[in-house]
């Protein structure tokens, strides 16, 4: 697997190559541990890209888990990826309602903010961002 293949996979999912992943590669290169990052990416490909869950469902699960954990920045990436994969406002609300049960009102409220910003931005720009 090459860096170009890895970038293409991220760009297909997120519409961009996330800065956090770029930094992961840069640090690994400085530490002479680039091969370990390729191993991580190989595992990610096996567990995510070759997962039996459809992409939209997988992104909804990612969003829910990250939101519940309080990992807001990656939660935003995966919320946007879910919408790119076809998630509807109703499906996103379903994730938020489930998150309310598992993680409480603060995480639900944060999720509402994330999802509302995506759909408001989408409505203003005429397509998913």
C-alpha positions in Angstrom: 0.0 0.0 0.0 1.4 3.4 -1.0 0.8 6.8 0.6 -1.1 7.8 -2.6 -3.5 4.8 -2.0 -4.0 5.8 1.6 -4.6 9.5 0.7 -7.1 8.4 -2.0 -9.0 6.3 0.6 -9.2 9.2 3.1 -10.2 11.7 0.3 -12.9 9.3 -0.9 -14.4 9.1 2.7 -13.8 12.6 4.0 -13.4 14.7 0.8 -9.9 15.6 2.0 -6.8 14.1 3.6 -7.2 15.0 7.3 -4.4 17.1 8.8 -4.2 14.7 11.8 -3.3 11.8 9.4 -0.8 13.9 7.6 0.9 14.7 11.0 0.9 11.0 11.8 2.9 10.4 8.7 5.2 13.3 9.3 6.0 12.2 12.9 6.5 8.6 11.9 9.0 9.7 9.2 10.9 11.9 11.7 11.0 9.0 14.1 12.0 6.5 11.4 8.8 4.6 12.1 7.0 5.0 8.8 6.5 1.3 8.4 4.4 1.2 11.6 2.0 3.8 10.2 1.6 1.7 7.1 0.8 -1.2 9.3 -1.8 0.8 11.1 -3.3 1.9 7.7 -3.3 -1.7 6.5 -5.3 -2.7 9.6 -7.6 0.3 9.1 -8.2 -0.8 5.5 -9.0 -4.4 6.6 -11.3 -3.4 9.4 -13.0 -0.4 7.8 -12.8 -0.5 4.0 -13.3 -4.3 3.9 -16.0 -4.2 6.7 -19.3 -5.9 6.0 -21.2 -2.8 7.2 -22.2 -0.5 4.4 -20.1 2.8 4.4 -23.0 4.9 5.6 -23.7 2.7 8.5 -20.1 2.4 9.4 -19.7 6.2 9.4 -22.8 6.6 11.6 -21.3 4.1 14.0 -18.0 6.0 14.0 -19.8 9.3 14.6 -21.8 7.9 17.5 -18.8 6.3 19.2 -16.6 9.4 18.8 -19.3 11.7 20.0 -20.0 9.5 23.0 -16.2 9.5 23.8 -16.0 13.3 23.6 -13.7 13.2 20.6 -15.3 16.1 18.9 -12.9 16.9 16.1 -12.9 13.3 14.6 -16.7 13.1 15.4 -17.2 16.1 13.0 -15.1 14.3 10.3 -17.2 11.1 10.6 -20.5 13.0 10.8 -19.6 14.7 7.5 -18.5 11.4 6.0 -21.8 9.8 7.0 -23.6 12.6 5.2 -21.3 12.2 2.2 -22.2 8.5 2.3 -25.9 9.4 2.2 -27.0 9.7 5.8 -30.2 11.7 6.1 -31.1 14.3 8.8 -33.4 11.7 10.3 -30.7 9.1 10.5 -28.3 11.6 12.1 -31.0 12.4 14.6 -31.3 8.7 15.4 -27.6 8.6 16.2 -28.0 11.6 18.5 -31.0 10.1 20.3 -29.0 6.9 20.9 -26.1 8.9 22.1 -28.3 10.7 24.6 -29.2 7.3 26.1 -25.5 6.1 26.2 -23.6 9.3 26.9 -26.0 11.9 28.3 -27.4 15.3 27.4 -24.0 17.2 27.0 -22.9 14.7 24.3 -26.4 14.9 22.7 -26.2 18.7 22.7 -22.8 18.7 21.1 -24.0 16.3 18.5 -27.0 18.5 17.7 -24.5 21.4 17.1 -22.3 19.3 14.8 -25.2 17.9 12.8 -27.0 21.2 12.5 -23.9 23.0 11.3 -23.4 20.3 8.6 -27.0 20.5 7.3 -27.2 24.3 7.5 -23.9 24.5 5.6 -25.1 21.9 3.1 -28.4 23.9 2.6 -26.5 27.1 2.0 -23.9 25.6 -0.4 -26.4 23.5 -2.3 -24.6 20.2 -1.5 -22.8 18.2 1.2 -19.6 19.8 2.4 
